[in-house]
Amino acid sequence: MVGVTFIRPGGAQAAAAPAAEGGSLLGSGSLSTFGLVTAAAGALTSAIGTYYSTLSQRYSLRSQANDLLFQGSIADINARAAERDEALLRLAGMLHWNS
């Protein structure tokens, strides 16, 4: 292990903690902390993505429901128009046969 000596302002010397095994200044504790922070950030990002995915699905389902309501309304309008046309054709046929 290698120790490092720093000189503080005013000339006092302070010894730094020795470097971790393998000559790295990042010890296994720092790496595990970094791993935990990264995992927490990943979990947060995943949660946010899940929230917006669920929100998007909700809007999609709402849109499909509105589309089905619209199609039902159009079908009702078309049915009433067909009934009116049938009634007019019957009336025209009665007038034709009676004249």
DRENDO-396281 format. One record per residue (C-alpha): x, y, z; residue in one letter; residue number from 1; chain. Coordinates in nm, 2 decimals, padded with zeros to 4 digits, always signed. Example, Ala and Ser with C-alpha at 12.3 -4.5 7.8 and 13.67 -1.06 7.14 Angstrom:
! residues 2
+--------+--------+--------+---+-----+---+
:      u :      v :      w : r :   k : c :
+--------+--------+--------+---+-----+---+
: +01.23 : -00.45 : +00.78 : A :   1 : A :
: +01.37 : -00.11 : +00.71 : S :   2 : A :
+--------+--------+--------+---+-----+---+
END
This chain:
! residues 99
+--------+--------+--------+---+-----+---+
:      u :      v :      w : r :   k : c :
+--------+--------+--------+---+-----+---+
: +00.00 : +00.00 : +00.00 : M :   1 : A :
: +00.12 : +00.35 : -00.08 : V :   2 : A :
: +00.06 : +00.64 : +00.15 : G :   3 : A :
: +00.05 : +01.00 : +00.03 : V :   4 : A :
: +00.16 : +01.30 : +00.23 : T :   5 : A :
: -00.01 : +01.64 : +00.18 : F :   6 : A :
: +00.13 : +01.97 : +00.31 : I :   7 : A :
: -00.14 : +02.19 : +00.46 : R :   8 : A :
: -00.14 : +02.57 : +00.44 : P :   9 : A :
: +00.10 : +02.69 : +00.71 : G :  10 : A :
: +00.34 : +02.41 : +00.66 : G :  11 : A :
: +00.18 : +02.13 : +00.86 : A :  12 : A :
: +00.20 : +01.79 : +00.71 : Q :  13 : A :
: -00.10 : +01.55 : +00.69 : A :  14 : A :
: -00.09 : +01.19 : +00.58 : A :  15 : A :
: -00.37 : +01.08 : +00.35 : A :  16 : A :
: -00.53 : +00.74 : +00.37 : A :  17 : A :
: -00.33 : +00.48 : +00.18 : P :  18 : A :
: -00.46 : +00.38 : -00.16 : A :  19 : A :
: -00.68 : +00.08 : -00.18 : A :  20 : A :
: -00.55 : -00.26 : -00.29 : E :  21 : A :
: -00.45 : -00.26 : -00.65 : G :  22 : A :
: -00.32 : +00.10 : -00.65 : G :  23 : A :
: -00.67 : +00.24 : -00.71 : S :  24 : A :
: -00.79 : +00.55 : -00.53 : L :  25 : A :
: -01.14 : +00.42 : -00.55 : L :  26 : A :
: -01.18 : +00.14 : -00.29 : G :  27 : A :
: -01.45 : -00.13 : -00.30 : S :  28 : A :
: -01.66 : +00.08 : -00.06 : G :  29 : A :
: -01.67 : +00.37 : -00.31 : S :  30 : A :
: -01.76 : +00.13 : -00.59 : L :  31 : A :
: -02.04 : -00.03 : -00.40 : S :  32 : A :
: -02.17 : +00.31 : -00.31 : T :  33 : A :
: -02.16 : +00.41 : -00.67 : F :  34 : A :
: -02.34 : +00.08 : -00.76 : G :  35 : A :
: -02.61 : +00.15 : -00.50 : L :  36 : A :
: -02.66 : +00.51 : -00.63 : V :  37 : A :
: -02.67 : +00.38 : -00.99 : T :  38 : A :
: -02.92 : +00.11 : -00.90 : A :  39 : A :
: -03.14 : +00.37 : -00.72 : A :  40 : A :
: -03.13 : +00.60 : -01.02 : A :  41 : A :
: -03.22 : +00.31 : -01.25 : G :  42 : A :
: -03.52 : +00.21 : -01.02 : A :  43 : A :
: -03.64 : +00.57 : -01.02 : L :  44 : A :
: -03.61 : +00.60 : -01.40 : T :  45 : A :
: -03.80 : +00.27 : -01.43 : S :  46 : A :
: -04.07 : +00.39 : -01.20 : A :  47 : A :
: -04.11 : +00.71 : -01.40 : I :  48 : A :
: -04.12 : +00.51 : -01.73 : G :  49 : A :
: -04.38 : +00.28 : -01.58 : T :  50 : A :
: -04.60 : +00.57 : -01.47 : Y :  51 : A :
: -04.59 : +00.74 : -01.81 : Y :  52 : A :
: -04.65 : +00.41 : -01.99 : S :  53 : A :
: -04.96 : +00.35 : -01.77 : T :  54 : A :
: -05.08 : +00.70 : -01.84 : L :  55 : A :
: -05.03 : +00.65 : -02.21 : S :  56 : A :
: -05.23 : +00.33 : -02.20 : Q :  57 : A :
: -05.50 : +00.50 : -02.00 : R :  58 : A :
: -05.54 : +00.77 : -02.27 : Y :  59 : A :
: -05.53 : +00.51 : -02.54 : S :  60 : A :
: -05.82 : +00.32 : -02.38 : L :  61 : A :
: -06.01 : +00.64 : -02.32 : R :  62 : A :
: -05.96 : +00.72 : -02.69 : S :  63 : A :
: -06.09 : +00.38 : -02.79 : Q :  64 : A :
: -06.40 : +00.42 : -02.57 : A :  65 : A :
: -06.47 : +00.76 : -02.73 : N :  66 : A :
: -06.43 : +00.61 : -03.07 : D :  67 : A :
: -06.68 : +00.33 : -02.99 : L :  68 : A :
: -06.93 : +00.59 : -02.86 : L :  69 : A :
: -06.89 : +00.79 : -03.18 : F :  70 : A :
: -06.94 : +00.48 : -03.39 : Q :  71 : A :
: -07.26 : +00.40 : -03.19 : G :  72 : A :
: -07.39 : +00.75 : -03.24 : S :  73 : A :
: -07.33 : +00.73 : -03.61 : I :  74 : A :
: -07.50 : +00.39 : -03.63 : A :  75 : A :
: -07.81 : +00.54 : -03.45 : D :  76 : A :
: -07.82 : +00.83 : -03.69 : I :  77 : A :
: -07.79 : +00.60 : -03.99 : N :  78 : A :
: -08.07 : +00.37 : -03.84 : A :  79 : A :
: -08.30 : +00.67 : -03.80 : R :  80 : A :
: -08.22 : +00.79 : -04.15 : A :  81 : A :
: -08.30 : +00.45 : -04.29 : A :  82 : A :
: -08.63 : +00.43 : -04.10 : E :  83 : A :
: -08.72 : +00.78 : -04.23 : R :  84 : A :
: -08.63 : +00.67 : -04.59 : D :  85 : A :
: -08.84 : +00.36 : -04.56 : E :  86 : A :
: -09.14 : +00.56 : -04.43 : A :  87 : A :
: -09.10 : +00.81 : -04.72 : L :  88 : A :
: -09.08 : +00.52 : -04.97 : L :  89 : A :
: -09.39 : +00.36 : -04.83 : R :  90 : A :
: -09.57 : +00.70 : -04.84 : L :  91 : A :
: -09.46 : +00.75 : -05.20 : A :  92 : A :
: -09.57 : +00.40 : -05.30 : G :  93 : A :
: -09.91 : +00.46 : -05.14 : M :  94 : A :
: -09.95 : +00.78 : -05.33 : L :  95 : A :
: -09.84 : +00.61 : -05.65 : H :  96 : A :
: -10.08 : +00.32 : -05.61 : W :  97 : A :
: -10.37 : +00.55 : -05.51 : N :  98 : A :
: -10.35 : +00.79 : -05.80 : S :  99 : A :
+--------+--------+--------+---+-----+---+
END
